[in-house]
Amino acid sequence: EDYSRPHWDDRFMRERGFDGIIVHGWMTMAHICRAVEAWFPLDRADVTDYSVRYHKTVYPGSVSYGGTVERIEVAAGTVALSLWARDANEDITTSATMTLRLIED
């Protein structure tokens, strides 16, 4: 449960100059990870490195998640990803990098 007022108390946030409640950064990070899981299921890859950076406040509503493959190291069996979350204005609110080690059959 999240008892932090910025995530549930709309009036509290508006009194402080925000447009309303905000989405928890860790929730945004979790959704980015779920996007990766859609590409690389948990039984096919292990996360070996992950870094996240928050750029902009995220409000409830339309947020999209995605990324690109930056590098594939065949000998090491790793894939490096560049990831992002975008708001309804297509502004990047959160960016991340992740390295996966692919699991062989």
Kinemage of the C-alpha trace (Angstrom):
@kinemage 1
@onewidth
@group {chain A} dominant
@subgroup {mainchain}
@vectorlist {calphas} color= white
{ca glu a 1} P 0.000 0.000 0.000
{ca asp a 2} L 1.132 3.537 -0.740
{ca tyr a 3} L 0.454 6.043 2.026
{ca ser a 4} L 2.444 8.862 0.419
{ca arg a 5} L 0.033 11.795 -0.065
{ca pro a 6} L 1.296 12.840 -3.527
{ca his a 7} L -0.088 9.551 -4.869
{ca trp a 8} L -3.627 9.744 -3.460
{ca asp a 9} L -4.493 13.226 -2.113
{ca asp a 10} L -5.542 15.386 -5.072
{ca arg a 11} L -6.318 18.521 -3.031
{ca phe a 12} L -2.984 18.277 -1.207
{ca met a 13} L -1.117 18.213 -4.536
{ca arg a 14} L -3.143 21.033 -6.136
{ca glu a 15} L -2.454 23.241 -3.092
{ca arg a 16} L 1.238 22.707 -3.819
{ca gly a 17} L 1.016 23.745 -7.468
{ca phe a 18} L 0.665 20.350 -9.152
{ca asp a 19} L -2.089 19.385 -11.601
{ca gly a 20} L -3.275 16.682 -9.198
{ca ile a 21} L -1.964 13.387 -7.867
{ca ile a 22} L 1.159 11.927 -9.438
{ca val a 23} L 2.130 8.414 -10.439
{ca his a 24} L 4.722 6.763 -8.211
{ca gly a 25} L 8.130 6.599 -9.928
{ca trp a 26} L 8.557 2.974 -8.964
{ca met a 27} L 5.265 2.164 -10.696
{ca thr a 28} L 6.571 3.733 -13.900
{ca met a 29} L 9.788 1.741 -13.506
{ca ala a 30} L 7.784 -1.468 -13.000
{ca his a 31} L 5.793 -0.868 -16.181
{ca ile a 32} L 9.024 -0.370 -18.126
{ca cys a 33} L 10.202 -3.730 -16.787
{ca arg a 34} L 6.900 -5.334 -17.830
{ca ala a 35} L 7.412 -4.009 -21.370
{ca val a 36} L 10.803 -5.749 -21.439
{ca glu a 37} L 9.223 -8.942 -20.114
{ca ala a 38} L 6.848 -8.884 -23.107
{ca trp a 39} L 9.911 -8.957 -25.416
{ca phe a 40} L 12.079 -11.290 -23.329
{ca pro a 41} L 10.032 -13.615 -21.063
{ca leu a 42} L 11.508 -14.357 -17.629
{ca asp a 43} L 12.360 -17.930 -18.627
{ca arg a 44} L 14.468 -16.615 -21.561
{ca ala a 45} L 16.567 -13.835 -19.961
{ca asp a 46} L 17.987 -12.605 -16.648
{ca val a 47} L 18.469 -8.913 -15.847
{ca thr a 48} L 22.139 -8.291 -15.070
{ca asp a 49} L 22.067 -4.478 -14.908
{ca tyr a 50} L 19.341 -1.845 -14.661
{ca ser a 51} L 19.434 1.911 -14.244
{ca val a 52} L 16.505 4.350 -14.250
{ca arg a 53} L 16.265 8.150 -14.411
{ca tyr a 54} L 13.154 10.233 -13.759
{ca his a 55} L 12.879 13.343 -15.938
{ca lys a 56} L 9.348 14.661 -15.501
{ca thr a 57} L 6.356 14.275 -13.186
{ca val a 58} L 3.950 11.582 -14.386
{ca tyr a 59} L 0.218 12.150 -13.946
{ca pro a 60} L -2.414 9.418 -14.231
{ca gly a 61} L -3.580 8.914 -17.774
{ca ser a 62} L -2.039 7.864 -21.021
{ca val a 63} L 1.546 6.679 -20.585
{ca ser a 64} L 3.344 4.513 -23.139
{ca tyr a 65} L 6.421 2.381 -22.634
{ca gly a 66} L 9.025 1.043 -25.015
{ca gly a 67} L 12.621 1.042 -26.068
{ca thr a 68} L 15.251 -0.122 -28.478
{ca val a 69} L 18.007 -2.698 -28.608
{ca glu a 70} L 21.289 -0.801 -28.343
{ca arg a 71} L 23.772 -3.659 -28.495
{ca ile a 72} L 23.890 -7.422 -28.836
{ca glu a 73} L 26.985 -9.260 -27.624
{ca val a 74} L 26.699 -12.744 -29.083
{ca ala a 75} L 29.809 -14.153 -27.346
{ca ala a 76} L 28.610 -12.954 -23.928
{ca gly a 77} L 24.969 -13.771 -24.650
{ca thr a 78} L 23.825 -10.293 -23.624
{ca val a 79} L 21.461 -7.670 -24.958
{ca ala a 80} L 21.660 -3.984 -23.944
{ca leu a 81} L 18.405 -2.010 -24.057
{ca ser a 82} L 17.544 1.678 -23.971
{ca leu a 83} L 14.066 2.138 -22.471
{ca trp a 84} L 11.562 4.953 -21.908
{ca ala a 85} L 8.149 6.005 -20.640
{ca arg a 86} L 6.294 8.794 -22.470
{ca asp a 87} L 3.296 10.835 -21.369
{ca ala a 88} L 0.271 11.805 -23.477
{ca asn a 89} L 2.301 14.680 -24.995
{ca glu a 90} L 4.972 12.163 -26.107
{ca asp a 91} L 7.458 13.714 -23.657
{ca ile a 92} L 9.900 11.246 -22.116
{ca thr a 93} L 9.160 11.140 -18.393
{ca thr a 94} L 11.440 8.258 -17.468
{ca ser a 95} L 14.438 6.663 -19.170
{ca ala a 96} L 16.289 3.498 -18.322
{ca thr a 97} L 18.993 1.155 -19.495
{ca met a 98} L 18.938 -2.590 -18.968
{ca thr a 99} L 21.278 -5.430 -19.788
{ca leu a 100} L 19.921 -8.941 -20.165
{ca arg a 101} L 21.751 -12.252 -20.215
{ca leu a 102} L 19.927 -14.623 -22.528
{ca ile a 103} L 19.228 -18.101 -21.200
{ca glu a 104} L 20.090 -20.930 -23.548
{ca asp a 105} L 17.873 -23.986 -23.960
